[in-house]
Protein backbone atom coordinates (compact mmCIF):
# COMPACT_ATOMS: atom_id res chain seq x y z
CA UNK A 1 0.00 0.00 0.00
CA UNK A 2 3.02 2.27 0.39
CA UNK A 3 3.60 2.03 -3.36
CA UNK A 4 0.01 3.06 -3.95
CA UNK A 5 0.41 6.14 -1.69
CA UNK A 6 3.44 7.51 -3.56
CA UNK A 7 2.83 10.91 -5.15
CA UNK A 8 3.78 9.68 -8.62
CA UNK A 9 1.24 6.87 -8.40
CA UNK A 10 -1.47 9.17 -6.99
CA UNK A 11 -0.90 11.65 -9.83
CA UNK A 12 -1.23 8.81 -12.36
CA UNK A 13 -4.31 7.34 -10.70
CA UNK A 14 -5.96 10.79 -10.56
CA UNK A 15 -5.64 11.03 -14.35
CA UNK A 16 -2.87 13.62 -14.67
CA UNK A 17 -0.47 11.17 -16.35
CA UNK A 18 -0.66 8.04 -18.46
CA UNK A 19 2.27 6.28 -16.78
CA UNK A 20 4.23 6.48 -13.53
CA UNK A 21 7.28 7.64 -15.49
CA UNK A 22 5.31 10.54 -16.95
CA UNK A 23 4.00 11.40 -13.48
CA UNK A 24 7.55 11.28 -12.03
CA UNK A 25 8.80 13.63 -14.72
CA UNK A 26 6.04 16.15 -14.02
CA UNK A 27 6.71 15.97 -10.28
CA UNK A 28 10.49 16.36 -10.75
CA UNK A 29 9.89 19.44 -12.91
CA UNK A 30 7.83 21.03 -10.12
CA UNK A 31 4.42 20.80 -11.79
CA UNK A 32 2.58 19.73 -8.63
CA UNK A 33 1.86 21.23 -5.21
CA UNK A 34 0.80 19.27 -2.12
CA UNK A 35 -1.24 21.39 0.28
CA UNK A 36 0.04 24.49 -1.51
CA UNK A 37 3.73 23.57 -1.23
CA UNK A 38 5.91 22.57 -4.17
CA UNK A 39 6.89 18.90 -3.93
CA UNK A 40 9.47 17.59 -6.40
CA UNK A 41 10.03 14.17 -4.82
CA UNK A 42 8.10 11.41 -6.58
CA UNK A 43 8.31 9.09 -3.55
CA UNK A 44 6.48 11.56 -1.28
CA UNK A 45 3.73 9.65 0.55
CA UNK A 46 0.32 11.29 0.39
CA UNK A 47 -1.95 11.18 3.44
CA UNK A 48 -5.71 11.48 3.84
CA UNK A 49 -6.71 15.12 3.57
CA UNK A 50 -3.78 16.10 1.32
CA UNK A 51 -4.75 18.26 -1.65
CA UNK A 52 -2.58 17.96 -4.75
CA UNK A 53 -2.81 20.73 -7.33
CA UNK A 54 -1.14 21.66 -10.60
CA UNK A 55 1.34 24.55 -10.50
CA UNK A 56 -0.22 27.91 -11.39
CA UNK A 57 1.55 28.27 -14.75
CA UNK A 58 -0.54 28.61 -17.91
CA UNK A 59 1.45 26.17 -20.08
CA UNK A 60 1.54 23.52 -17.33
CA UNK A 61 -2.17 23.86 -16.60
CA UNK A 62 -3.01 23.58 -20.30
CA UNK A 63 -1.02 20.33 -20.54
CA UNK A 64 -2.75 18.71 -17.55
CA UNK A 65 -6.19 19.92 -18.61
CA UNK A 66 -5.67 17.99 -21.84
CA UNK A 67 -4.63 14.90 -19.86
CA UNK A 68 -7.80 15.01 -17.79
CA UNK A 69 -9.96 14.97 -20.92
CA UNK A 70 -8.55 11.51 -21.70
CA UNK A 71 -10.52 10.08 -18.77
CA UNK A 72 -7.70 8.22 -17.04
CA UNK A 73 -9.06 8.61 -13.48
CA UNK A 74 -9.60 5.24 -11.85
CA UNK A 75 -9.05 5.50 -8.07
CA UNK A 76 -11.90 5.55 -5.56
CA UNK A 77 -9.64 6.84 -2.80
CA UNK A 78 -8.96 10.09 -4.68
CA UNK A 79 -11.52 12.86 -5.19
CA UNK A 80 -10.74 14.96 -8.25
CA UNK A 81 -11.81 18.45 -9.29
CA UNK A 82 -11.05 18.81 -13.00
CA UNK A 83 -12.01 22.50 -13.13
CA UNK A 84 -9.52 23.45 -10.40
CA UNK A 85 -6.92 20.87 -11.55
CA UNK A 86 -6.74 19.38 -8.06
CA UNK A 87 -7.43 16.14 -6.29
CA UNK A 88 -7.79 15.28 -2.63
CA UNK A 89 -6.77 12.07 -0.90
CA UNK A 90 -10.07 10.99 0.68
CA UNK A 91 -8.72 7.92 2.47
CA UNK A 92 -5.81 5.53 2.49
CA UNK A 93 -5.87 2.97 -0.32
CA UNK A 94 -7.01 -0.49 0.71
CA UNK A 95 -5.93 -3.87 -0.58
CA UNK A 96 -8.63 -3.72 -3.26
CA UNK A 97 -7.30 -0.39 -4.56
CA UNK A 98 -3.85 -1.70 -5.44
CA UNK A 99 -3.14 -1.26 -9.15
CA UNK A 100 0.11 -3.22 -9.28
CA UNK A 101 -0.11 -6.79 -10.64
CA UNK A 102 1.22 -8.51 -7.49
CA UNK A 103 0.13 -11.31 -5.22
CA UNK A 104 0.19 -9.63 -1.83
CA UNK A 105 0.30 -12.86 0.15
CA UNK A 106 3.45 -14.00 -1.68
CA UNK A 107 5.14 -10.67 -0.95
CA UNK A 108 4.27 -11.01 2.74
CA UNK A 109 5.63 -14.56 2.79
CA UNK A 110 8.87 -13.45 1.13
CA UNK A 111 9.41 -10.55 3.51
CA UNK A 112 8.64 -12.59 6.62
CA UNK A 113 11.58 -14.93 6.04
C-alpha positions in Angstrom: 0.0 0.0 0.0 3.0 2.3 0.4 3.6 2.0 -3.4 0.0 3.1 -4.0 0.4 6.1 -1.7 3.4 7.5 -3.6 2.8 10.9 -5.1 3.8 9.7 -8.6 1.2 6.9 -8.4 -1.5 9.2 -7.0 -0.9 11.7 -9.8 -1.2 8.8 -12.4 -4.3 7.3 -10.7 -6.0 10.8 -10.6 -5.6 11.0 -14.4 -2.9 13.6 -14.7 -0.5 11.2 -16.4 -0.7 8.0 -18.5 2.3 6.3 -16.8 4.2 6.5 -13.5 7.3 7.6 -15.5 5.3 10.5 -16.9 4.0 11.4 -13.5 7.5 11.3 -12.0 8.8 13.6 -14.7 6.0 16.2 -14.0 6.7 16.0 -10.3 10.5 16.4 -10.7 9.9 19.4 -12.9 7.8 21.0 -10.1 4.4 20.8 -11.8 2.6 19.7 -8.6 1.9 21.2 -5.2 0.8 19.3 -2.1 -1.2 21.4 0.3 0.0 24.5 -1.5 3.7 23.6 -1.2 5.9 22.6 -4.2 6.9 18.9 -3.9 9.5 17.6 -6.4 10.0 14.2 -4.8 8.1 11.4 -6.6 8.3 9.1 -3.6 6.5 11.6 -1.3 3.7 9.7 0.6 0.3 11.3 0.4 -1.9 11.2 3.4 -5.7 11.5 3.8 -6.7 15.1 3.6 -3.8 16.1 1.3 -4.8 18.3 -1.7 -2.6 18.0 -4.7 -2.8 20.7 -7.3 -1.1 21.7 -10.6 1.3 24.6 -10.5 -0.2 27.9 -11.4 1.5 28.3 -14.7 -0.5 28.6 -17.9 1.5 26.2 -20.1 1.5 23.5 -17.3 -2.2 23.9 -16.6 -3.0 23.6 -20.3 -1.0 20.3 -20.5 -2.7 18.7 -17.6 -6.2 19.9 -18.6 -5.7 18.0 -21.8 -4.6 14.9 -19.9 -7.8 15.0 -17.8 -10.0 15.0 -20.9 -8.5 11.5 -21.7 -10.5 10.1 -18.8 -7.7 8.2 -17.0 -9.1 8.6 -13.5 -9.6 5.2 -11.8 -9.0 5.5 -8.1 -11.9 5.5 -5.6 -9.6 6.8 -2.8 -9.0 10.1 -4.7 -11.5 12.9 -5.2 -10.7 15.0 -8.2 -11.8 18.4 -9.3 -11.1 18.8 -13.0 -12.0 22.5 -13.1 -9.5 23.4 -10.4 -6.9 20.9 -11.5 -6.7 19.4 -8.1 -7.4 16.1 -6.3 -7.8 15.3 -2.6 -6.8 12.1 -0.9 -10.1 11.0 0.7 -8.7 7.9 2.5 -5.8 5.5 2.5 -5.9 3.0 -0.3 -7.0 -0.5 0.7 -5.9 -3.9 -0.6 -8.6 -3.7 -3.3 -7.3 -0.4 -4.6 -3.8 -1.7 -5.4 -3.1 -1.3 -9.1 0.1 -3.2 -9.3 -0.1 -6.8 -10.6 1.2 -8.5 -7.5 0.1 -11.3 -5.2 0.2 -9.6 -1.8 0.3 -12.9 0.1 3.4 -14.0 -1.7 5.1 -10.7 -1.0 4.3 -11.0 2.7 5.6 -14.6 2.8 8.9 -13.5 1.1 9.4 -10.5 3.5 8.6 -12.6 6.6 11.6 -14.9 6.0 
